Amino acid sequence: MAVPTPHGVPDHPTAPQFPPELAKVLRADLAAVADEVEEEVRRQVPEYARPADGTYRQNLRSGVVQALTLFVDHIADPRDDGGAIAATYYELGRGEALEGRSLDALQSALRVGGMCAWRRMGRTAEELGLDSTLVAVLGELAFRTVHEVAQAAASGYAEARLRSSDELERRRGRLLDLLLEDGPLAPAAVQDLAHGARWPVPRTVAVVALAAAPDRREEDRPLAAAGALVDMGSRPPRMLVPDPDGSGGIGGRAFTLALRGRPAAIGPAVAVTEAAQSLRLATRALGLMGRGVLPREGVVRCDEHLSTLLLYGDEPLLERLRARALAPLDTVSAAQRDRLAETLLAWLLSGSNVPDVAARLHIHPQTVRYRLRQLEKLFGDALHDPATRLDLILALRAESLHTPQN
């Protein structure tokens, strides 16, 4: 936001020796010059072309008069640092930022006003008979004055934008924390906080849990997702994406590319007030990715692995189920156990159809029948009990997931 010093204007110019009457004449003419400058700014800078009354005109008029006063004060006493005027333009810059106007408009106004004032005051200086050297020095002083007020305004503008950005991020952080809290959410509270955070409340959201960045330099860089609420400081890092099934959501290649190879788990799309559920499943899936139960790399979508997430929702209970349902397999060797478990799961899932099992496992049907006879000896009539078959499917599915996936 810094304003460069105009070419040829020294940072600490030597104090010029102007005739004492010059400051008096310019000060007496100051109101008329201010009128001309104000009109020129309003004519040339569209953002300032407002009705010529009210508070806005008073502020514009005050800014013009104070800049001109600073210029004349520099002539009367070159040692005056213009601190009060700088403070005024600092506040003017802050006000422009808070009003949502651009810094370019403000600096255009200062440039136009400075040129207009110099033309008028330069003529006055020539009428007083100043020689060309003093007129040139006076011109340098005019440009230095414009630079000083522009620099002060730019500093105020930058400070206001920074504070505004920080406040917006703080509000969005509070909103994200609220949405991801366990427990019931009041829709009115969500709407109020979202309004303050300038975040349009979507119909649905999904939470993305992120693995550690492959490159630690990328660790704290937020990812590209339009309208997402991001918390890269949490563990694991997470982002809440609005309307995940929409065109700008997380279903396309653009989102995957934005991850830059970072493994991630995407929770299911839910209502805004149920975002904590999406986070819970995404976090669980990310943990299973780290253990190799789910694919370690790329993007895992929880909706495609609901049965696995259900199985691992209570792992101590799942372990008890496996131990009880598969106890008969404990009597055989480890290699034989793996073959029999694979065959039994395929047989249960194929509706007890031997040819289907053979095709699924790429083995001969006779091999399937041989293994089934072994299983009949181990499990007996329990293989034909519907409740036991369900327990076996769940236990065998968990057993197969114990083999890490690539």
C-alpha positions in Angstrom: 0.0 0.0 0.0 3.1 2.3 0.1 3.0 5.3 -2.1 6.3 5.9 -4.0 8.0 9.2 -3.6 7.5 11.2 -6.8 10.6 11.4 -9.0 12.8 14.4 -8.1 11.3 15.0 -4.7 13.9 14.5 -2.0 13.0 12.8 1.3 14.6 15.7 3.3 14.7 18.7 1.0 16.7 21.8 2.0 14.5 24.4 3.5 13.7 26.9 0.8 13.6 30.7 1.5 10.2 32.0 0.3 9.1 35.6 0.6 7.1 35.9 3.9 4.1 37.4 2.0 3.7 34.3 -0.2 2.3 32.2 2.7 0.0 35.0 3.6 -1.4 35.5 0.1 -1.9 31.7 -0.4 -3.6 31.4 3.0 -6.0 34.2 2.2 -6.8 32.5 -1.1 -7.1 29.0 0.4 -11.0 28.9 0.5 -11.3 29.7 -3.2 -8.6 27.1 -4.1 -10.4 24.5 -2.0 -13.6 25.2 -3.9 -11.8 24.7 -7.2 -10.1 21.5 -6.0 -13.2 20.0 -4.6 -15.1 20.6 -7.8 -12.3 19.2 -10.0 -12.1 16.0 -7.8 -15.9 15.5 -8.0 -15.8 16.0 -11.8 -12.8 13.7 -12.6 -13.1 10.9 -10.1 -16.5 9.0 -10.4 -16.3 7.5 -6.9 -16.4 11.1 -5.5 -19.2 12.4 -7.8 -21.8 12.4 -5.0 -24.5 15.0 -4.2 -22.8 18.2 -2.9 -24.3 18.1 0.6 -24.3 16.2 3.8 -21.5 14.5 5.8 -19.7 13.2 2.8 -19.2 16.7 1.4 -18.0 17.9 4.7 -15.4 15.1 4.9 -14.2 15.8 1.4 -14.0 19.5 2.0 -12.2 19.0 5.3 -9.6 16.8 3.6 -9.0 19.3 0.8 -8.6 22.2 3.2 -6.2 20.4 5.4 -4.0 19.3 2.6 -3.8 22.8 1.3 -3.2 24.1 4.8 -0.3 21.6 5.1 1.2 23.0 1.9 1.0 26.6 3.0 2.3 25.7 6.5 5.4 24.1 4.8 5.9 27.4 3.0 5.6 29.4 6.2 7.7 27.1 8.3 9.5 24.3 6.5 10.3 22.6 9.9 6.6 21.8 10.4 6.2 18.0 10.0 2.5 18.1 9.4 1.7 15.4 11.9 -1.9 16.5 12.5 -2.6 16.5 8.8 -1.0 13.1 8.4 -3.3 11.8 11.1 -6.3 13.2 9.4 -5.5 11.5 6.1 -4.7 8.3 7.9 -8.3 8.3 9.2 -9.5 9.3 5.8 -7.8 6.2 4.3 -9.3 4.0 7.0 -12.7 5.4 6.2 -12.4 4.7 2.5 -11.5 1.1 3.3 -14.4 0.6 5.7 -16.8 2.1 3.0 -15.6 -0.5 0.6 -14.0 1.9 -1.9 -10.7 1.2 -3.6 -7.4 2.8 -2.7 -7.0 3.7 -6.4 -10.0 6.1 -6.2 -8.5 7.9 -3.2 -5.1 8.3 -4.7 -6.7 9.5 -8.0 -8.5 12.1 -6.0 -5.3 13.2 -4.3 -3.5 13.3 -7.7 -6.2 15.3 -9.4 -6.6 17.7 -6.4 -2.8 18.2 -6.1 -2.5 19.1 -9.8 -5.5 21.5 -9.6 -4.1 23.2 -6.5 -0.7 23.6 -8.0 -2.0 25.2 -11.1 -3.9 27.8 -9.0 -1.1 28.4 -6.5 1.6 28.4 -9.1 -0.1 31.2 -10.9 -0.3 33.2 -7.7 3.4 32.6 -7.1 4.2 33.9 -10.6 2.0 37.0 -10.1 4.0 37.8 -6.9 7.1 37.9 -9.1 8.9 34.8 -7.7 11.9 33.8 -9.9 11.8 30.5 -11.8 14.1 28.8 -9.3 11.7 29.4 -6.4 8.7 28.4 -8.5 10.4 25.1 -9.2 11.1 24.5 -5.5 7.5 25.4 -4.8 6.5 22.8 -7.3 8.6 20.2 -5.6 7.1 21.1 -2.3 3.6 20.7 -3.8 4.4 17.2 -5.0 6.0 16.3 -1.6 2.8 17.4 0.1 0.6 15.2 -2.1 3.0 12.4 -1.4 2.8 12.9 2.3 -1.0 12.9 2.5 -1.2 10.0 0.0 1.2 7.9 2.1 -0.7 8.6 5.3 -4.0 7.7 3.6 -2.5 4.5 2.2 -1.3 3.5 5.6 -4.7 4.0 7.1 -6.3 2.2 4.3 -4.0 -0.8 4.7 -4.5 -0.9 8.4 -8.3 -1.0 8.1 -8.2 -3.7 5.4 -5.9 -5.8 7.6 -8.1 -5.4 10.6 -11.2 -6.1 8.6 -9.7 -9.3 7.1 -8.5 -10.4 10.5 -11.9 -9.8 12.0 -13.6 -11.7 9.2 -11.3 -14.7 9.7 -11.9 -14.6 13.4 -15.7 -14.7 12.8 -15.4 -17.5 10.3 -13.3 -19.5 12.8 -16.0 -19.0 15.5 -18.7 -20.1 13.0 -16.7 -23.2 12.1 -16.2 -24.1 15.7 -19.9 -23.7 16.3 -20.9 -25.8 13.4 -18.6 -28.7 14.3 -19.6 -28.8 18.0 -21.3 -31.9 19.2 -24.9 -31.4 20.3 -27.9 -29.7 18.9 -27.5 -26.4 17.1 -30.0 -23.5 17.0 -30.6 -22.5 13.4 -31.1 -18.9 14.5 -27.6 -18.8 16.1 -26.1 -20.3 13.0 -27.8 -17.7 10.8 -26.6 -14.8 13.1 -23.0 -15.9 13.2 -22.9 -16.7 9.5 -24.3 -13.2 8.7 -21.5 -11.6 10.7 -18.9 -13.8 8.9 -20.3 -13.0 5.4 -20.9 -16.7 4.8 -24.2 -17.6 3.0 -25.7 -20.5 4.7 -25.9 -23.4 2.2 -28.5 -26.2 2.0 -25.9 -28.9 2.7 -22.2 -29.2 3.8 -19.5 -31.8 3.9 -16.4 -31.8 6.1 -13.0 -32.8 4.7 -10.4 -34.2 7.1 -6.8 -33.7 5.8 -3.7 -35.8 6.4 -0.4 -34.3 7.2 1.0 -32.4 4.3 3.7 -34.4 2.2 5.7 -31.2 2.1 5.8 -29.4 5.5 6.0 -26.1 3.8 2.5 -26.8 2.6 1.2 -27.6 6.1 -0.5 -24.3 6.9 -1.6 -23.3 3.5 -5.4 -23.3 3.1 -6.7 -25.2 0.1 -8.8 -23.8 -2.7 -12.5 -24.4 -2.2 -15.0 -21.7 -2.9 -16.7 -20.6 0.3 -15.1 -23.2 2.5 -14.5 -22.6 6.2 -10.9 -23.8 6.9 -9.1 -24.6 10.1 -5.5 -25.7 9.2 -4.5 -25.4 12.9 -6.7 -28.3 14.1 -5.5 -31.9 14.3 -6.4 -33.2 11.8 -6.8 -30.1 9.6 -10.3 -29.7 8.4 -12.4 -27.7 6.0 -16.2 -27.4 5.8 -17.3 -27.2 2.1 -20.8 -25.7 1.2 -23.0 -27.5 -1.3 -20.5 -30.3 -1.8 -22.5 -31.9 -4.6 -22.7 -28.7 -6.6 -20.5 -27.6 -9.5 -18.1 -25.8 -7.2 -18.0 -28.5 -4.6 -15.7 -31.5 -4.0 -16.9 -33.9 -6.6 -14.7 -32.6 -9.4 -11.1 -33.0 -10.5 -10.3 -29.4 -9.5 -10.8 -30.2 -5.8 -8.5 -33.2 -6.1 -5.8 -31.1 -7.8 -6.1 -28.5 -5.1 -5.1 -31.1 -2.5 -1.7 -31.3 -4.2 -1.4 -35.0 -3.4 -2.5 -34.7 0.2 -4.6 -37.7 1.4 -8.0 -36.6 2.5 -11.3 -38.1 3.7 -14.6 -36.5 2.7 -17.5 -36.9 5.1 -21.0 -37.3 3.8 -23.1 -34.3 2.7 -25.4 -33.3 5.6 -27.6 -30.5 6.7 -25.6 -27.5 8.1 -26.8 -28.2 11.6 -25.4 -31.8 11.3 -21.9 -30.9 10.2 -20.4 -32.5 13.3 -21.6 -35.9 12.0 -19.8 -35.4 8.7 -16.7 -34.4 10.7 -16.9 -37.5 12.9 -17.0 -39.9 9.9 -14.4 -38.0 7.9 -12.0 -38.2 10.9 -12.7 -41.9 11.4 -12.1 -42.6 7.7 -8.8 -40.6 7.8 -7.6 -42.7 10.8 -8.5 -45.9 8.9 -6.6 -44.6 5.9 -3.5 -44.2 8.1 -3.8 -47.8 9.2 -4.3 -49.2 5.7 -7.9 -50.3 6.3 -9.0 -47.8 3.7 -6.8 -46.7 0.8 -3.8 -44.8 2.1 -3.5 -42.3 -0.8 -5.8 -40.0 -2.7 -9.3 -39.0 -1.6 -11.6 -41.4 0.3 -15.3 -40.5 0.2 -17.1 -41.8 3.3 -20.3 -42.5 1.3 -18.4 -45.2 -0.6 -17.2 -46.9 2.6 -20.2 -46.8 4.9 -20.2 -50.5 5.9 -16.5 -50.2 6.8 -17.1 -47.1 8.9 -20.0 -48.9 10.6 -17.8 -51.9 11.4 -15.1 -49.8 12.9 -17.5 -47.5 14.8 -16.9 -49.7 17.9 -13.7 -51.6 17.5 -13.7 -53.4 20.9 -17.2 -54.8 20.1 -16.0 -55.7 16.5 -13.1 -57.6 18.0 -15.4 -59.6 20.3 -17.6 -60.4 17.3 -14.7 -61.6 15.3 -13.3 -63.7 18.1 -16.7 -65.4 18.8 -17.9 -65.9 15.2 -14.6 -67.1 13.8 -13.5 -69.2 16.8 -13.8 -72.5 14.8 -11.1 -71.2 12.4 -8.6 -71.0 15.3 -8.1 -74.8 15.1 -6.4 -74.7 11.7 -3.1 -73.3 10.5 -2.7 -69.6 9.6 -2.4 -70.3 5.8 -5.4 -72.7 5.9 -7.4 -70.1 7.9 -6.9 -67.4 5.3 -8.0 -69.7 2.4 -11.1 -70.9 4.3 -12.0 -67.5 5.5 -11.8 -66.1 1.9 -13.9 -69.0 0.6 -16.5 -68.7 3.3 -17.0 -65.0 2.8 -17.4 -65.5 -1.0 -19.8 -68.3 -0.4 -22.0 -66.3 2.0 -22.0 -63.2 -0.3 -22.8 -65.3 -3.5 -25.9 -67.0 -2.0 -24.1 -70.3 -1.6 -23.5 -70.6 -5.3 -20.4 -72.7 -5.9 -19.7 -71.7 -9.5 -20.0 -68.0 -8.5 -17.5 -68.6 -5.7 -15.1 -70.3 -8.1 -15.3 -67.4 -10.5 -14.9 -64.8 -7.8 -11.8 -66.5 -6.3 -10.4 -67.8 -9.7 -10.2 -71.4 -8.5 -11.8 -74.6 -9.7 -15.3 -75.5 -8.4 -14.0 -78.8 -7.0 -11.6 -76.8 -4.8 -14.5 -74.7 -3.6 -16.5 -77.9 -2.7 -13.4 -79.3 -0.9 -13.1 -76.2 1.2 -16.8 -76.1 2.0 -16.6 -79.6 3.3 -13.9 -78.5 5.7 -16.0 -75.6 6.7 -19.0 -77.8 7.4 -16.9 -79.9 9.7 -15.7 -76.7 11.6 -19.0 -74.8 11.8 -21.6 -77.5 11.5 -25.3 -76.5 11.2 -24.4 -72.9 12.2 -23.5 -72.2 8.6 -27.2 -72.4 7.7 -28.5 -70.3 10.6 -29.5 -66.8 9.3 -28.4 -64.9 12.4 -25.0 -66.7 12.5 -24.5 -66.1 8.7 -24.9 -62.3 9.4 -22.4 -62.5 12.2 -20.0 -64.4 9.9 -20.3 -61.9 7.1 -19.5 -59.0 9.5 -16.6 -60.8 11.1 -15.1 -62.1 7.8 -15.5 -58.6 6.3 -13.5 -57.1 9.2 -11.0 -60.0 8.9 -10.4 -59.1 5.2 -10.0 -55.5 6.0 -7.2 -56.3 8.4 -4.9 -56.9 5.4 -3.5 -53.4 4.7 -4.6 -51.9 1.4 -2.2 -50.2 -1.0 
